[in-house]
Amino acid sequence: MSVEATARITAVPDGRGSTALPVLESDGPLAVRRTRALEAAFARVTVVGAMSAPLGGDRLTIEARADAGARLLVDSAAATVALPGPGPDAGPASYDMRLSVGEGAVLRWLPEQLVSAHGSELAMTTHVELAAGASLVLREEQILGRYGENTGSLSTRLTVHLAGRPLLDQQLAYGPAAPGGWDGTAVLGGHRAVGQLLLVDPAFQDRPPGPRPLGPSAVLTPLAGPAVLMTALAADARLLRGVLDEALHELSHGA
């Protein structure tokens, strides 16, 4: 039996230099918990999987909003594993993230990896609305198959608007349902870990980083706004995280 569930997070300034969470709701396989943040100005929320999900046919949504001036970090307790449905007619699962960041607010969206298990079908979408002056650190990592197995079918779409204007619209597809050539030399070249790191920071308006390679299979690309996108391939999740963490350390300007 498929599951439909939504988690909601709202962060607002608390008037004392930190951030409050007036809305922290979840159900089904999604559980959101306030956890300890290392920086006093931030509220930290950790997404905890309460059961195996997403399975084929599931419809999962996370809505996160950082109001003007708020500081919000969202991470997860473990990797998310997309699994086959309970029967041949289960159909694909969907996992949607809807993020909103107000003027002068900061959102750090740093979940653990998404693993596409053999036989699974998942469509994942992330839609971000940023006000003028907002800051964002967003990391996405996809692992194509568990150890020793082929990947499932996975499609992802990341759409970002800044001050009402398009900043990024990127769609990717992997696995049996993807167009031919997705695993060819010009695309993945046999790699099974794919990641990207998007930074939107008003400081980039005056000091934009230039385009350049970051190692043998990663590249930094400035976007048409105070933003940069770093994309990377790696043989496994550990190597991918190392490349993305190094890039974040280098590029972060307090976002």
Secondary structure, DSSP 4 states (H G I P E B T S, - for coil): ---EEEEEEEEEE-SSSSEEEEEEE--TTEEEEEE--SSTT-EEEEEEESSS-PPTT-EEEEEEEE-TT-EEEEEESS-EEE---SSTT---EEEEEEEEE-TT-EEEEE---EEE-TT-EEEEEEEEEE-TT-EEEEEEEEEESSTTS---EEEEEEEEEETTEEEEEEEEEESTTSPTTTTSTTTTTT--EEEEEEEE-GGGGTSPPPPEE-STTEEEEE-SSSEEEEEEEESSHHHHHHHHHHHHHHH-S--
